Structure formats: structure tokens, C-alpha cells
Amino acid sequence: MFNPSLTTPIVAASVILLLSLDPFATASPIGGDAQRGKDVYQRCLGCHSLKINRTGPRHCGLLGRKAGTQPGYNYSKAMTESGITWTAETLDDFLTAPLKALPGTSMGYAGVRSATDRADLIAYLSTAMDGTVQCK
């Protein structure tokens, strides 16, 4: 015999599960694949480098650094006054849509649409800290 009181929790749990499978949800930048991120970083090389400032500032030691403070690079006013400290979360937000995240930035790049690519890129950048082989 059908007992609705027994199926209600199952239905509710199923609805919650389906809602959590939102195909438009963004992945957390924590836990990306740094090796794959090295490949994703190839897209950045037109303007950036780990070792030196180019059209864009160098990326070595980026995580933990206050935005707009890389010595020897001329940043936009928007970047220097942003108050951003680069963490996995702030970088993920910025890389999603730089011009939207920080109006007035001179980074005229549309952004990295794939949450997986952003997570992998951030994982790679987290390995590029001052003093590492890849930064010298």
C-alpha cells in the first residue's frame, strides 16, 4: 500500500539533488589541475609571463599579492585603487569577465569562460611563487 509520508523525504531529496546539478553553476577554483593549467596559461602568454612584465604584469607570485603592485608595471587606476588581494576566489571572479569584475581595467580580455579552465589556471599560478624554478 502507498504511504505518502514515506515518499515525501525521498521526493524532497531528489528535488534538492536536481537543483544542485545546475549546469550554469561555477566550479570552485580550489583543487584545479596545475599541469593542465600550464596548458591553459598558453593563452595568457601573448601579454603575460611568469618571469617578466610584458604588455601585462608578470604573474610569478601573483596569489597573495595586492592588485596593482607588481614593481615596474604601469597599472590602470582602476586596478591600483581596486583594493583586491589576489586569492583563488578573487582571481576566479576577475578571470570570468575582467571588464565586468573591474570596470576601467586595461585588461581588455573577454575572460576565461570555462570554470574548469579557470580552476586549472589558478592551480598552475599557485605553483608559480617567487623562488620557484619556473619564475627564475
KOLLODO-165433 format. One record per residue: residue number from 0; residue in three letters; x, z, y of N, C-alpha, C in turn. Coordinates in steps of 0.02 Angstrom, whole numbers. Layout:
BEGIN
i: NUM	aa: ALA	n_east: X	n_up: Z	n_north: Y	ca_east: X	ca_up: Z	ca_north: Y	c_east: X	c_up: Z	c_north: Y
...
END
This chain:
BEGIN
i: 0	aa: MET	n_east: 42	n_up: 0	n_north: -59	ca_east: 0	ca_up: 0	ca_north: 0	c_east: 44	c_up: 0	c_north: 63
i: 1	aa: PHE	n_east: 24	n_up: -38	n_north: 113	ca_east: 61	ca_up: -45	ca_north: 175	c_east: 55	c_up: 18	c_north: 217
i: 2	aa: ASN	n_east: 111	n_up: 44	n_north: 239	ca_east: 112	ca_up: 104	ca_north: 282	c_east: 148	c_up: 86	c_north: 347
i: 3	aa: PRO	n_east: 113	n_up: 72	n_north: 403	ca_east: 145	ca_up: 51	ca_north: 465	c_east: 194	c_up: 103	c_north: 493
i: 4	aa: SER	n_east: 184	n_up: 166	n_north: 478	ca_east: 230	ca_up: 216	ca_north: 505	c_east: 300	c_up: 210	c_north: 475
i: 5	aa: LEU	n_east: 305	n_up: 181	n_north: 415	ca_east: 370	ca_up: 171	ca_north: 384	c_east: 406	c_up: 108	c_north: 410
i: 6	aa: THR	n_east: 368	n_up: 59	n_north: 433	ca_east: 399	ca_up: -4	ca_north: 455	c_east: 416	c_up: -4	c_north: 529
i: 7	aa: THR	n_east: 386	n_up: 40	n_north: 569	ca_east: 399	ca_up: 41	ca_north: 641	c_east: 473	c_up: 50	c_north: 658
i: 8	aa: PRO	n_east: 508	n_up: 99	n_north: 627	ca_east: 579	ca_up: 105	ca_north: 643	c_east: 620	c_up: 43	c_north: 623
i: 9	aa: ILE	n_east: 601	n_up: 11	n_north: 569	ca_east: 636	ca_up: -50	ca_north: 547	c_east: 626	c_up: -106	c_north: 597
i: 10	aa: VAL	n_east: 564	n_up: -115	n_north: 621	ca_east: 549	ca_up: -166	ca_north: 670	c_east: 587	c_up: -152	c_north: 735
i: 11	aa: ALA	n_east: 585	n_up: -90	n_north: 757	ca_east: 620	ca_up: -71	ca_north: 819	c_east: 695	c_up: -84	c_north: 813
i: 12	aa: ALA	n_east: 724	n_up: -66	n_north: 757	ca_east: 795	ca_up: -77	ca_north: 746	c_east: 811	c_up: -152	c_north: 745
i: 13	aa: SER	n_east: 767	n_up: -192	n_north: 716	ca_east: 777	ca_up: -264	ca_north: 713	c_east: 775	c_up: -295	c_north: 783
i: 14	aa: VAL	n_east: 728	n_up: -272	n_north: 825	ca_east: 724	ca_up: -297	ca_north: 893	c_east: 787	c_up: -279	c_north: 932
i: 15	aa: ILE	n_east: 810	n_up: -217	n_north: 925	ca_east: 871	ca_up: -196	ca_north: 959	c_east: 930	c_up: -238	c_north: 937
i: 16	aa: LEU	n_east: 936	n_up: -251	n_north: 872	ca_east: 990	ca_up: -292	ca_north: 846	c_east: 987	c_up: -362	c_north: 875
i: 17	aa: LEU	n_east: 929	n_up: -392	n_north: 876	ca_east: 922	ca_up: -460	ca_north: 903	c_east: 939	c_up: -462	c_north: 977
i: 18	aa: LEU	n_east: 919	n_up: -412	n_north: 1015	ca_east: 936	ca_up: -410	ca_north: 1086	c_east: 1010	c_up: -402	c_north: 1097
i: 19	aa: SER	n_east: 1044	n_up: -367	n_north: 1052	ca_east: 1116	ca_up: -357	ca_north: 1060	c_east: 1156	c_up: -419	c_north: 1043
i: 20	aa: LEU	n_east: 1124	n_up: -469	n_north: 1013	ca_east: 1158	ca_up: -532	ca_north: 996	c_east: 1151	c_up: -584	c_north: 1051
i: 21	aa: ASP	n_east: 1147	n_up: -562	n_north: 1112	ca_east: 1140	ca_up: -607	ca_north: 1170	c_east: 1198	c_up: -657	c_north: 1171
i: 22	aa: PRO	n_east: 1184	n_up: -722	n_north: 1165	ca_east: 1238	ca_up: -772	ca_north: 1163	c_east: 1272	c_up: -780	c_north: 1231
i: 23	aa: PHE	n_east: 1243	n_up: -752	n_north: 1284	ca_east: 1274	ca_up: -757	ca_north: 1350	c_east: 1312	c_up: -694	c_north: 1370
i: 24	aa: ALA	n_east: 1313	n_up: -645	n_north: 1326	ca_east: 1350	ca_up: -584	ca_north: 1341	c_east: 1424	c_up: -599	c_north: 1343
i: 25	aa: THR	n_east: 1460	n_up: -564	n_north: 1385	ca_east: 1532	ca_up: -574	ca_north: 1390	c_east: 1567	c_up: -524	c_north: 1346
i: 26	aa: ALA	n_east: 1620	n_up: -546	n_north: 1314	ca_east: 1658	ca_up: -502	ca_north: 1270	c_east: 1703	c_up: -457	c_north: 1312
i: 27	aa: SER	n_east: 1719	n_up: -401	n_north: 1284	ca_east: 1766	ca_up: -356	ca_north: 1317	c_east: 1835	c_up: -387	c_north: 1315
i: 28	aa: PRO	n_east: 1873	n_up: -382	n_north: 1370	ca_east: 1939	ca_up: -410	ca_north: 1370	c_east: 1988	c_up: -370	c_north: 1328
i: 29	aa: ILE	n_east: 1969	n_up: -311	n_north: 1307	ca_east: 2012	ca_up: -269	ca_north: 1266	c_east: 2014	c_up: -299	c_north: 1195
i: 30	aa: GLY	n_east: 2074	n_up: -302	n_north: 1166	ca_east: 2079	ca_up: -323	ca_north: 1097	c_east: 2085	c_up: -398	c_north: 1086
i: 31	aa: GLY	n_east: 2104	n_up: -436	n_north: 1136	ca_east: 2115	ca_up: -508	ca_north: 1127	c_east: 2176	c_up: -522	c_north: 1085
i: 32	aa: ASP	n_east: 2185	n_up: -584	n_north: 1068	ca_east: 2241	ca_up: -608	ca_north: 1028	c_east: 2296	c_up: -633	c_north: 1074
i: 33	aa: ALA	n_east: 2349	n_up: -594	n_north: 1082	ca_east: 2403	ca_up: -611	ca_north: 1129	c_east: 2437	c_up: -677	c_north: 1111
i: 34	aa: GLN	n_east: 2445	n_up: -692	n_north: 1047	ca_east: 2477	ca_up: -754	ca_north: 1027	c_east: 2435	c_up: -814	c_north: 1049
i: 35	aa: ARG	n_east: 2370	n_up: -810	n_north: 1039	ca_east: 2325	ca_up: -863	ca_north: 1062	c_east: 2324	c_up: -865	c_north: 1138
i: 36	aa: GLY	n_east: 2329	n_up: -806	n_north: 1169	ca_east: 2331	ca_up: -802	ca_north: 1242	c_east: 2390	c_up: -838	c_north: 1272
i: 37	aa: LYS	n_east: 2445	n_up: -840	n_north: 1236	ca_east: 2504	ca_up: -878	ca_north: 1259	c_east: 2486	c_up: -952	c_north: 1265
i: 38	aa: ASP	n_east: 2446	n_up: -977	n_north: 1218	ca_east: 2424	ca_up: -1046	ca_north: 1221	c_east: 2375	c_up: -1057	c_north: 1279
i: 39	aa: VAL	n_east: 2330	n_up: -1009	n_north: 1290	ca_east: 2283	ca_up: -1014	ca_north: 1345	c_east: 2321	c_up: -1014	c_north: 1411
i: 40	aa: TYR	n_east: 2375	n_up: -976	n_north: 1415	ca_east: 2415	ca_up: -971	ca_north: 1477	c_east: 2444	c_up: -1038	c_north: 1498
i: 41	aa: GLN	n_east: 2448	n_up: -1085	n_north: 1453	ca_east: 2474	ca_up: -1151	ca_north: 1470	c_east: 2433	c_up: -1182	c_north: 1527
i: 42	aa: ARG	n_east: 2368	n_up: -1166	n_north: 1531	ca_east: 2326	ca_up: -1191	ca_north: 1584	c_east: 2347	c_up: -1164	c_north: 1653
i: 43	aa: CYS	n_east: 2379	n_up: -1108	n_north: 1653	ca_east: 2398	ca_up: -1074	ca_north: 1716	c_east: 2465	c_up: -1099	c_north: 1743
i: 44	aa: LEU	n_east: 2504	n_up: -1132	n_north: 1701	ca_east: 2572	ca_up: -1149	ca_north: 1719	c_east: 2579	c_up: -1200	c_north: 1776
i: 45	aa: GLY	n_east: 2526	n_up: -1235	n_north: 1793	ca_east: 2528	ca_up: -1280	ca_north: 1850	c_east: 2541	c_up: -1243	c_north: 1915
i: 46	aa: CYS	n_east: 2519	n_up: -1181	n_north: 1917	ca_east: 2526	ca_up: -1141	ca_north: 1979	c_east: 2564	c_up: -1076	c_north: 1970
i: 47	aa: HIS	n_east: 2564	n_up: -1049	n_north: 1910	ca_east: 2593	ca_up: -983	ca_north: 1898	c_east: 2649	c_up: -986	c_north: 1847
i: 48	aa: SER	n_east: 2688	n_up: -933	n_north: 1846	ca_east: 2742	ca_up: -923	ca_north: 1798	c_east: 2747	c_up: -848	c_north: 1785
i: 49	aa: LEU	n_east: 2775	n_up: -830	n_north: 1729	ca_east: 2788	ca_up: -759	ca_north: 1717	c_east: 2848	c_up: -737	c_north: 1758
i: 50	aa: LYS	n_east: 2897	n_up: -781	n_north: 1766	ca_east: 2961	ca_up: -762	ca_north: 1795	c_east: 2968	c_up: -768	c_north: 1870
i: 51	aa: ILE	n_east: 2936	n_up: -819	n_north: 1900	ca_east: 2946	ca_up: -830	ca_north: 1972	c_east: 2880	c_up: -846	c_north: 2007
i: 52	aa: ASN	n_east: 2880	n_up: -834	n_north: 2072	ca_east: 2823	ca_up: -856	ca_north: 2112	c_east: 2826	c_up: -932	c_north: 2117
i: 53	aa: ARG	n_east: 2769	n_up: -963	n_north: 2112	ca_east: 2763	ca_up: -1035	ca_north: 2120	c_east: 2708	c_up: -1048	c_north: 2171
i: 54	aa: THR	n_east: 2664	n_up: -1094	n_north: 2160	ca_east: 2606	ca_up: -1103	ca_north: 2204	c_east: 2564	c_up: -1039	c_north: 2204
i: 55	aa: GLY	n_east: 2562	n_up: -1006	n_north: 2147	ca_east: 2530	ca_up: -941	ca_north: 2140	c_east: 2584	c_up: -889	c_north: 2124
i: 56	aa: PRO	n_east: 2567	n_up: -825	n_north: 2130	ca_east: 2617	ca_up: -773	ca_north: 2117	c_east: 2636	c_up: -767	c_north: 2044
i: 57	aa: ARG	n_east: 2695	n_up: -739	n_north: 2032	ca_east: 2717	ca_up: -729	ca_north: 1963	c_east: 2672	c_up: -678	c_north: 1929
i: 58	aa: HIS	n_east: 2667	n_up: -683	n_north: 1864	ca_east: 2621	ca_up: -640	ca_north: 1826	c_east: 2654	c_up: -584	c_north: 1787
i: 59	aa: CYS	n_east: 2720	n_up: -584	n_north: 1783	ca_east: 2753	ca_up: -531	ca_north: 1746	c_east: 2737	c_up: -464	c_north: 1779
i: 60	aa: GLY	n_east: 2715	n_up: -416	n_north: 1740	ca_east: 2698	ca_up: -350	ca_north: 1766	c_east: 2632	c_up: -349	c_north: 1804
i: 61	aa: LEU	n_east: 2589	n_up: -397	n_north: 1792	ca_east: 2526	ca_up: -402	ca_north: 1830	c_east: 2480	c_up: -342	c_north: 1818
i: 62	aa: LEU	n_east: 2469	n_up: -324	n_north: 1755	ca_east: 2423	ca_up: -269	ca_north: 1741	c_east: 2451	c_up: -203	c_north: 1767
i: 63	aa: GLY	n_east: 2410	n_up: -169	n_north: 1805	ca_east: 2430	ca_up: -107	ca_north: 1837	c_east: 2453	c_up: -116	c_north: 1909
i: 64	aa: ARG	n_east: 2463	n_up: -179	n_north: 1929	ca_east: 2487	ca_up: -193	ca_north: 1997	c_east: 2428	c_up: -200	c_north: 2044
i: 65	aa: LYS	n_east: 2436	n_up: -177	n_north: 2105	ca_east: 2385	ca_up: -186	ca_north: 2156	c_east: 2385	c_up: -260	c_north: 2177
i: 66	aa: ALA	n_east: 2326	n_up: -289	n_north: 2183	ca_east: 2320	ca_up: -360	ca_north: 2201	c_east: 2352	c_up: -372	c_north: 2270
i: 67	aa: GLY	n_east: 2385	n_up: -429	n_north: 2276	ca_east: 2414	ca_up: -449	ca_north: 2339	c_east: 2479	c_up: -415	c_north: 2356
i: 68	aa: THR	n_east: 2515	n_up: -389	n_north: 2306	ca_east: 2576	ca_up: -352	ca_north: 2321	c_east: 2639	c_up: -379	c_north: 2288
i: 69	aa: GLN	n_east: 2635	n_up: -436	n_north: 2254	ca_east: 2696	ca_up: -464	ca_north: 2223	c_east: 2744	c_up: -484	c_north: 2279
i: 70	aa: PRO	n_east: 2804	n_up: -454	n_north: 2280	ca_east: 2852	ca_up: -470	ca_north: 2333	c_east: 2869	c_up: -545	c_north: 2335
i: 71	aa: GLY	n_east: 2874	n_up: -570	n_north: 2396	ca_east: 2895	ca_up: -640	ca_north: 2406	c_east: 2839	c_up: -690	c_north: 2401
i: 72	aa: TYR	n_east: 2777	n_up: -668	n_north: 2394	ca_east: 2721	ca_up: -714	ca_north: 2390	c_east: 2674	c_up: -703	c_north: 2449
i: 73	aa: ASN	n_east: 2651	n_up: -758	n_north: 2479	ca_east: 2606	ca_up: -755	ca_north: 2537	c_east: 2534	c_up: -760	c_north: 2513
i: 74	aa: TYR	n_east: 2500	n_up: -703	n_north: 2508	ca_east: 2432	ca_up: -699	ca_north: 2483	c_east: 2381	c_up: -712	c_north: 2538
i: 75	aa: SER	n_east: 2321	n_up: -729	n_north: 2517	ca_east: 2264	ca_up: -735	ca_north: 2564	c_east: 2247	c_up: -664	c_north: 2589
i: 76	aa: LYS	n_east: 2216	n_up: -662	n_north: 2647	ca_east: 2194	ca_up: -599	ca_north: 2675	c_east: 2144	c_up: -565	c_north: 2627
i: 77	aa: ALA	n_east: 2100	n_up: -606	n_north: 2597	ca_east: 2051	ca_up: -579	ca_north: 2551	c_east: 2085	c_up: -542	c_north: 2493
i: 78	aa: MET	n_east: 2138	n_up: -569	n_north: 2467	ca_east: 2173	ca_up: -538	ca_north: 2411	c_east: 2209	c_up: -474	c_north: 2433
i: 79	aa: THR	n_east: 2244	n_up: -476	n_north: 2489	ca_east: 2282	ca_up: -417	ca_north: 2510	c_east: 2236	c_up: -360	c_north: 2531
i: 80	aa: GLU	n_east: 2176	n_up: -376	n_north: 2554	ca_east: 2129	ca_up: -325	ca_north: 2576	c_east: 2077	c_up: -307	c_north: 2522
i: 81	aa: SER	n_east: 2084	n_up: -335	n_north: 2463	ca_east: 2033	ca_up: -327	ca_north: 2411	c_east: 2029	c_up: -256	c_north: 2383
i: 82	aa: GLY	n_east: 2084	n_up: -220	n_north: 2382	ca_east: 2085	ca_up: -154	ca_north: 2352	c_east: 2085	c_up: -155	c_north: 2276
i: 83	aa: ILE	n_east: 2091	n_up: -214	n_north: 2247	ca_east: 2091	ca_up: -221	ca_north: 2174	c_east: 2157	c_up: -198	c_north: 2145
i: 84	aa: THR	n_east: 2154	n_up: -161	n_north: 2090	ca_east: 2212	ca_up: -150	ca_north: 2048	c_east: 2197	c_up: -187	c_north: 1984
i: 85	aa: TRP	n_east: 2245	n_up: -228	n_north: 1961	ca_east: 2233	ca_up: -271	ca_north: 1903	c_east: 2234	c_up: -230	c_north: 1839
i: 86	aa: THR	n_east: 2175	n_up: -227	n_north: 1809	ca_east: 2165	ca_up: -197	ca_north: 1743	c_east: 2135	c_up: -253	c_north: 1700
i: 87	aa: ALA	n_east: 2126	n_up: -240	n_north: 1636	ca_east: 2094	ca_up: -289	ca_north: 1593	c_east: 2024	c_up: -306	c_north: 1620
i: 88	aa: GLU	n_east: 1989	n_up: -256	n_north: 1643	ca_east: 1920	ca_up: -267	ca_north: 1667	c_east: 1918	c_up: -305	c_north: 1733
i: 89	aa: THR	n_east: 1961	n_up: -286	n_north: 1782	ca_east: 1959	ca_up: -321	ca_north: 1846	c_east: 1985	c_up: -392	c_north: 1839
i: 90	aa: LEU	n_east: 2033	n_up: -402	n_north: 1796	ca_east: 2060	ca_up: -470	ca_north: 1785	c_east: 2008	c_up: -513	c_north: 1749
i: 91	aa: ASP	n_east: 1972	n_up: -484	n_north: 1701	ca_east: 1919	ca_up: -521	ca_north: 1667	c_east: 1866	c_up: -543	c_north: 1717
i: 92	aa: ASP	n_east: 1846	n_up: -499	n_north: 1760	ca_east: 1795	ca_up: -515	ca_north: 1811	c_east: 1821	c_up: -571	c_north: 1857
i: 93	aa: PHE	n_east: 1882	n_up: -564	n_north: 1881	ca_east: 1911	ca_up: -614	ca_north: 1926	c_east: 1918	c_up: -682	c_north: 1892
i: 94	aa: LEU	n_east: 1944	n_up: -683	n_north: 1832	ca_east: 1956	ca_up: -746	ca_north: 1797	c_east: 1892	c_up: -782	c_north: 1777
i: 95	aa: THR	n_east: 1837	n_up: -745	n_north: 1773	ca_east: 1773	ca_up: -776	ca_north: 1756	c_east: 1754	c_up: -826	c_north: 1811
i: 96	aa: ALA	n_east: 1762	n_up: -807	n_north: 1873	ca_east: 1745	ca_up: -851	ca_north: 1930	c_east: 1780	c_up: -824	c_north: 1992
i: 97	aa: PRO	n_east: 1844	n_up: -843	n_north: 2002	ca_east: 1884	ca_up: -814	ca_north: 2056	c_east: 1852	c_up: -819	c_north: 2125
i: 98	aa: LEU	n_east: 1824	n_up: -876	n_north: 2142	ca_east: 1795	ca_up: -885	ca_north: 2209	c_east: 1733	c_up: -842	c_north: 2219
i: 99	aa: LYS	n_east: 1697	n_up: -828	n_north: 2166	ca_east: 1638	ca_up: -785	ca_north: 2170	c_east: 1659	c_up: -712	c_north: 2170
i: 100	aa: ALA	n_east: 1708	n_up: -694	n_north: 2129	ca_east: 1730	ca_up: -625	ca_north: 2124	c_east: 1765	c_up: -602	c_north: 2187
i: 101	aa: LEU	n_east: 1800	n_up: -648	n_north: 2221	ca_east: 1837	ca_up: -630	ca_north: 2281	c_east: 1832	c_up: -687	c_north: 2332
i: 102	aa: PRO	n_east: 1776	n_up: -690	n_north: 2368	ca_east: 1769	ca_up: -743	ca_north: 2419	c_east: 1828	c_up: -741	c_north: 2468
i: 103	aa: GLY	n_east: 1855	n_up: -799	n_north: 2482	ca_east: 1912	ca_up: -803	ca_north: 2528	c_east: 1979	c_up: -806	c_north: 2493
i: 104	aa: THR	n_east: 1979	n_up: -798	n_north: 2426	ca_east: 2042	ca_up: -804	ca_north: 2390	c_east: 2068	c_up: -875	c_north: 2395
i: 105	aa: SER	n_east: 2133	n_up: -883	n_north: 2393	ca_east: 2161	ca_up: -950	ca_north: 2396	c_east: 2168	c_up: -980	c_north: 2326
i: 106	aa: MET	n_east: 2148	n_up: -943	n_north: 2275	ca_east: 2150	ca_up: -970	ca_north: 2207	c_east: 2088	c_up: -1013	c_north: 2197
i: 107	aa: GLY	n_east: 2096	n_up: -1078	n_north: 2205	ca_east: 2040	ca_up: -1124	ca_north: 2202	c_east: 2026	c_up: -1149	c_north: 2132
i: 108	aa: TYR	n_east: 2031	n_up: -1106	n_north: 2083	ca_east: 2020	ca_up: -1123	ca_north: 2013	c_east: 1949	c_up: -1102	c_north: 1995
i: 109	aa: ALA	n_east: 1913	n_up: -1143	n_north: 1958	ca_east: 1843	ca_up: -1129	ca_north: 1941	c_east: 1836	c_up: -1067	c_north: 1896
i: 110	aa: GLY	n_east: 1885	n_up: -1052	n_north: 1857	ca_east: 1882	ca_up: -994	ca_north: 1813	c_east: 1889	c_up: -1012	c_north: 1740
i: 111	aa: VAL	n_east: 1896	n_up: -961	n_north: 1699	ca_east: 1901	ca_up: -969	ca_north: 1627	c_east: 1833	c_up: -950	c_north: 1598
i: 112	aa: ARG	n_east: 1795	n_up: -1000	n_north: 1577	ca_east: 1726	ca_up: -988	ca_north: 1556	c_east: 1720	c_up: -949	c_north: 1491
i: 113	aa: SER	n_east: 1764	n_up: -960	n_north: 1445	ca_east: 1760	ca_up: -928	ca_north: 1379	c_east: 1784	c_up: -855	c_north: 1382
i: 114	aa: ALA	n_east: 1740	n_up: -809	n_north: 1362	ca_east: 1758	ca_up: -738	ca_north: 1360	c_east: 1815	c_up: -726	c_north: 1311
i: 115	aa: THR	n_east: 1816	n_up: -763	n_north: 1256	ca_east: 1870	ca_up: -757	ca_north: 1207	c_east: 1936	c_up: -779	c_north: 1237
i: 116	aa: ASP	n_east: 1936	n_up: -835	n_north: 1273	ca_east: 1997	ca_up: -859	ca_north: 1305	c_east: 2022	c_up: -808	c_north: 1356
i: 117	aa: ARG	n_east: 1976	n_up: -779	n_north: 1395	ca_east: 1997	ca_up: -729	ca_north: 1444	c_east: 2027	c_up: -668	c_north: 1410
i: 118	aa: ALA	n_east: 1995	n_up: -645	n_north: 1356	ca_east: 2021	ca_up: -587	ca_north: 1320	c_east: 2090	c_up: -601	c_north: 1292
i: 119	aa: ASP	n_east: 2099	n_up: -660	n_north: 1264	ca_east: 2164	ca_up: -679	ca_north: 1236	c_east: 2217	c_up: -685	c_north: 1291
i: 120	aa: LEU	n_east: 2198	n_up: -715	n_north: 1347	ca_east: 2244	ca_up: -723	ca_north: 1403	c_east: 2265	c_up: -655	c_north: 1430
i: 121	aa: ILE	n_east: 2219	n_up: -609	n_north: 1438	ca_east: 2234	ca_up: -542	ca_north: 1462	c_east: 2278	c_up: -505	c_north: 1413
i: 122	aa: ALA	n_east: 2265	n_up: -513	n_north: 1348	ca_east: 2308	ca_up: -482	ca_north: 1297	c_east: 2380	c_up: -508	c_north: 1303
i: 123	aa: TYR	n_east: 2387	n_up: -573	n_north: 1314	ca_east: 2453	ca_up: -602	ca_north: 1324	c_east: 2487	c_up: -574	c_north: 1387
i: 124	aa: LEU	n_east: 2450	n_up: -573	n_north: 1442	ca_east: 2479	ca_up: -548	ca_north: 1505	c_east: 2498	c_up: -474	c_north: 1499
i: 125	aa: SER	n_east: 2463	n_up: -437	n_north: 1457	ca_east: 2480	ca_up: -366	ca_north: 1448	c_east: 2546	c_up: -357	c_north: 1412
i: 126	aa: THR	n_east: 2569	n_up: -409	n_north: 1377	ca_east: 2634	ca_up: -405	ca_north: 1344	c_east: 2691	c_up: -427	c_north: 1390
i: 127	aa: ALA	n_east: 2673	n_up: -456	n_north: 1447	ca_east: 2722	ca_up: -482	ca_north: 1495	c_east: 2734	c_up: -430	c_north: 1550
i: 128	aa: MET	n_east: 2768	n_up: -378	n_north: 1531	ca_east: 2783	ca_up: -325	ca_north: 1579	c_east: 2855	c_up: -332	c_north: 1601
i: 129	aa: ASP	n_east: 2870	n_up: -309	n_north: 1662	ca_east: 2939	ca_up: -312	ca_north: 1686	c_east: 2986	c_up: -281	c_north: 1635
i: 130	aa: GLY	n_east: 3041	n_up: -313	n_north: 1622	ca_east: 3089	ca_up: -290	ca_north: 1574	c_east: 3082	c_up: -322	c_north: 1506
i: 131	aa: THR	n_east: 3027	n_up: -358	n_north: 1492	ca_east: 3021	ca_up: -392	ca_north: 1428	c_east: 3061	c_up: -456	c_north: 1430
i: 132	aa: VAL	n_east: 3078	n_up: -481	n_north: 1372	ca_east: 3118	ca_up: -542	ca_north: 1366	c_east: 3084	c_up: -601	c_north: 1402
i: 133	aa: GLN	n_east: 3019	n_up: -608	n_north: 1394	ca_east: 2985	ca_up: -665	ca_north: 1424	c_east: 2983	c_up: -663	c_north: 1500
i: 134	aa: CYS	n_east: 2998	n_up: -607	n_north: 1530	ca_east: 2997	ca_up: -601	ca_north: 1603	c_east: 3066	c_up: -612	c_north: 1635
i: 135	aa: LYS	n_east: 3117	n_up: -617	n_north: 1595	ca_east: 3185	ca_up: -624	ca_north: 1622	c_east: 3205	c_up: -696	c_north: 1626
END
